[in-house]
């Protein structure tokens, strides 16, 4: 009787391992997602002062682009919450 239970548990154990070793079938992505990905990258382009990279973003190796980036940045809020966002209870952080 013990041998029968042992053989039965081994058969069920090996059957379970055989299912665990199969790999899922790979599915091909439709062509529509590839075109939407290329349009999203072209939508990110911005106007730059100096030379640009192939994807249209500013090439930060040039001084003219660095100066333009510094001019666009705003001063960070003085009072912030724990998550890093501006605390709107203070006057300097409220939008005008």
Buried (B, 14 or more C-beta within 10 A) or exposed (E): EEEEEEEEEEEEEEEEEEEEEEEEEEEEEEEEEEEEEEEEEEEEEEEBBBEBEEEBBBBEEBEEBBEBEEEEEEEEBEEEEEEEEBBEEEEEBEEE
